[in-house]
Amino acid sequence: MNLKRCENGHFYDGDKFQLCPHCAAAGGGQQQATMPYTENNSSYNTAMTEPVTMPMYAPQEQPAAGGYPVQPQMVEPQAGNISLQDAVSRAITAPAPMQQDEEKTVSLYQYQHKADPVAGWLVCIEGTEFGSSFTVKSGRNFIGRASHMDIVLRGDNSISREKHAIILYEPKRREFIAQAGESRELFYLNDEVVLNPVRLKQHDILTIGNTRLMFFPCCGENFSWDDFKKDEE
């Protein structure tokens, strides 16, 4: 046994400890890990005795009689004690925020021309919208009373709110087609009930509820917005 005395008057075994274990235990604030001194670690340097932050355990209440012992819970270290490696690891594994696709779907015709040009019109000749005109665009045009319909016929409660009828313009074949919507109510083309898709012609009359609409095409055999675009190019 190699008995030594430190500057504070403590005695300790110099064969086991390089520094006074009593002084190390009495040091306030952060705890220091005390390394036993052996021949294998004779190159022990001061860097190994730097303060090491030790995990602290939150105090637990004693369980009631007959209860199970409570395991100690680890207390998360404060933000100032998080190592650089932990911070980088959290940043890498953090889930990326999801991006929502909020762009409105546009028709192929609108995508090609950077606009949604008019393809035809429906003009009310009888009903609550008498004298009003409604624009028909490329693709399917849904008719109903609801404000989000493509063609809105307000004030006629005999018309379904959504998709009572559909008017379709097909730009490749330059055709207008009338077809039944998703409503249980019927509608008529030139006083004939529409059960299957029917081709529309100029001055055809649609009867939807108590409203009558006359059809006027803009596009057709003699005109198409595609032709106008080719002339500009």
VENCOR-V827083 format. One record per residue. N is the residue number from 1. RES is the residue in one letter. PSI is psi as a letter, one per 40 degrees, with the letter a starting at -180 (* if undefined). NEAR is the number of other ideal C-beta (glycine too) atoms within 8 Angstrom. D_CENTER is the distance of its C-alpha to the mean C-alpha in whole Angstrom. Layout:
# VENCOR-V827083
n->(N N)
res->(RES RES)
psi->(PSI PSI)
near->(NEAR NEAR)
d_center->(D_CENTER D_CENTER)
This chain:
# VENCOR-V827083
n->(1 2 3 4 5 6 7 8 9 10 11 12 13 14 15 16 17 18 19 20 21 22 23 24 25 26 27 28 29 30 31 32 33 34 35 36 37 38 39 40 41 42 43 44 45 46 47 48 49 50 51 52 53 54 55 56 57 58 59 60 61 62 63 64 65 66 67 68 69 70 71 72 73 74 75 76 77 78 79 80 81 82 83 84 85 86 87 88 89 90 91 92 93 94 95 96 97 98 99 100 101 102 103 104 105 106 107 108 109 110 111 112 113 114 115 116 117 118 119 120 121 122 123 124 125 126 127 128 129 130 131 132 133 134 135 136 137 138 139 140 141 142 143 144 145 146 147 148 149 150 151 152 153 154 155 156 157 158 159 160 161 162 163 164 165 166 167 168 169 170 171 172 173 174 175 176 177 178 179 180 181 182 183 184 185 186 187 188 189 190 191 192 193 194 195 196 197 198 199 200 201 202 203 204 205 206 207 208 209 210 211 212 213 214 215 216 217 218 219 220 221 222 223 224 225 226 227 228 229 230 231 232 233)
res->(M N L K R C E N G H F Y D G D K F Q L C P H C A A A G G G Q Q Q A T M P Y T E N N S S Y N T A M T E P V T M P M Y A P Q E Q P A A G G Y P V Q P Q M V E P Q A G N I S L Q D A V S R A I T A P A P M Q Q D E E K T V S L Y Q Y Q H K A D P V A G W L V C I E G T E F G S S F T V K S G R N F I G R A S H M D I V L R G D N S I S R E K H A I I L Y E P K R R E F I A Q A G E S R E L F Y L N D E V V L N P V R L K Q H D I L T I G N T R L M F F P C C G E N F S W D D F K K D E E)
psi->(h g h i h i d e e i i i h e d d h d i h d d d d d e h i b i i h h h h i h i d d f e e h i d d e e i h h h i h i h h h i i h i i h e i i i h h i h h h h i i d e e h i d d d d d d d d d e h h i h h h h g e h h h i i d d d d d e f i g i i d a i h h h e h a d f h e i i h h h i i a h h h h a d i e e i d h h g i e g e e h i d h f d i h h h h h d d e f i h h h i i a e i e i i i i h f e h i h d i h h h i i h e i h h h h b e h h h h h h i d i a d e h i d d d d d d d d *)
near->(4 6 8 9 6 11 3 7 5 9 5 12 9 10 6 7 11 6 9 11 9 10 11 10 7 6 8 3 4 7 7 10 7 9 9 6 11 6 4 4 8 7 4 8 5 5 5 8 8 7 7 8 7 6 7 5 9 8 4 8 5 4 7 5 3 3 6 4 5 7 4 7 7 7 8 4 7 6 4 4 7 8 6 5 6 8 9 8 8 8 7 6 5 6 3 4 4 4 4 4 4 4 4 4 3 6 9 8 13 11 8 6 10 5 5 9 9 8 12 13 11 14 11 15 8 7 12 9 11 8 5 7 7 11 7 13 13 11 9 7 12 12 15 16 11 8 4 3 12 8 12 10 16 7 7 14 6 6 15 11 6 11 12 13 15 12 16 12 15 9 13 4 5 9 7 14 12 15 11 9 14 4 10 3 9 6 14 11 13 6 6 6 6 13 4 6 7 9 8 11 6 6 7 11 12 15 11 14 13 8 14 11 13 11 16 10 10 9 11 8 3 3 7 9 10 7 8 9 9 7 6 5 4)
d_center->(71 71 71 69 69 66 67 66 69 67 68 66 67 66 66 63 61 61 60 61 59 60 59 56 55 56 54 51 47 46 48 49 50 53 54 58 60 61 63 60 58 60 58 56 55 54 50 50 51 48 46 44 41 42 39 40 40 39 43 42 44 47 46 48 51 50 47 45 45 42 40 40 36 35 34 32 33 33 30 33 35 31 33 31 31 29 26 26 25 22 21 21 19 17 13 11 8 5 5 3 7 9 12 14 16 20 23 25 28 26 24 28 29 26 27 28 31 33 35 37 38 39 41 42 46 46 44 42 40 44 44 40 39 35 34 33 30 30 28 28 29 28 31 31 31 28 26 23 26 27 31 31 34 35 38 39 38 39 36 33 30 28 29 33 33 32 33 32 33 33 34 35 38 38 38 37 37 37 36 35 32 30 32 36 38 39 40 43 44 47 48 47 44 41 40 39 38 41 41 42 44 45 47 45 45 42 43 40 41 43 42 43 42 43 42 42 41 40 39 42 44 46 42 39 36 36 40 40 37 40 42 41 40)
